Amino acid sequence: MSKVTTLEEAAASIPDGATVAIGGLSMNSAPMALVRELVRQQKKDLDLVAIVAGMAVDWLVAGGCVRRVMSGLVSFEGLGLAPNFRAAVQSGQVAIEEYSEHLLICRLQAQSYNLPFMPTKAGLGTDVLGLHAESGAVREEKDGPTGEHYVACTRLPVDVALVHAHEADERGTTRVNPKLVWMDNEIVNAANRTVASVERVVDTAAFTAEPERTTYPRFMIDTVAPAPLGTYPCSCFPEYGHDSGFFMEYAQATRDRETFTRFFQERVAGPETWEDFLAVNSVATGASA
């Protein structure tokens, strides 16, 4: 049975109020085509899990889709914090749960291993634990037999993970090329289901010929949504880099509310299809670094 569907159908399957984990790392391999479709469908009250994120979270915040963000960092790297995210958190419009990368990963691992918590020594002696004193999501505990202190990172349930990859077959077997080196595996393992946008759908023979190169076996992927250039304006190494020009124009536009509203409508949310979005932004064969 084919798991391939459209971006529109994939986004429509995500309900308001869901906890959605966003893949990618800062300007790299974020599932931007899926995120844009969530904005277009005006999803509401989403809780986002984003270990290290940027433009994807900013689009969702700008679109009024977000209730809470759980993250280690949401930035445009050298351009500073993601501007709409920062403004929304400062105004209280969006709640923030701040973690170190490792503490958030441990919460996801506790979920994927079906454990009440994952222990680590990361975070001991820092102010991060104080941010979670009321909820106890990450808390210092003491091991009785040894007397050692550790941080207990409680499980973090995830409804849907959104990731981007280079290719998949119709059954959901998915490959990131080259091998994945950041944290997308953590959100996929923790999620109840995963939607993967991909640069292309290929024949299963491409996977059976080189099974060792599979990133996600088919039982880990529930939905495949073809999206060529699907991380734009972020990168999908080694096929294309991020578009520095788009990032700078976007950041500049956020300095004035009216200017940004027009920019966001014309350049991001307004185009009807992903192909229209790429055309509006003059992207034909790839993004320039």
Secondary structure by P-SEA (a helix, b strand, c coil): ccccccaaaaaaacccccccccccccccccaaaaaaaaaaacccccbbbbccccaaaaaaaaaccccccccccccccccccaaaaaaaaaacccccccccaaaaaaaaaaaaacccbbbbcccccccccccccccccbbbbbbccccbbbbbbcbbbbcbbbbbcccccccccccccccccccaaaaaaaccbbbbbcccccccccccccccccccccccccbbbbbccccccccccccccccaaaaaaaaaaaccaaaaaaaaaacccccccaaaaaaaacccccccc
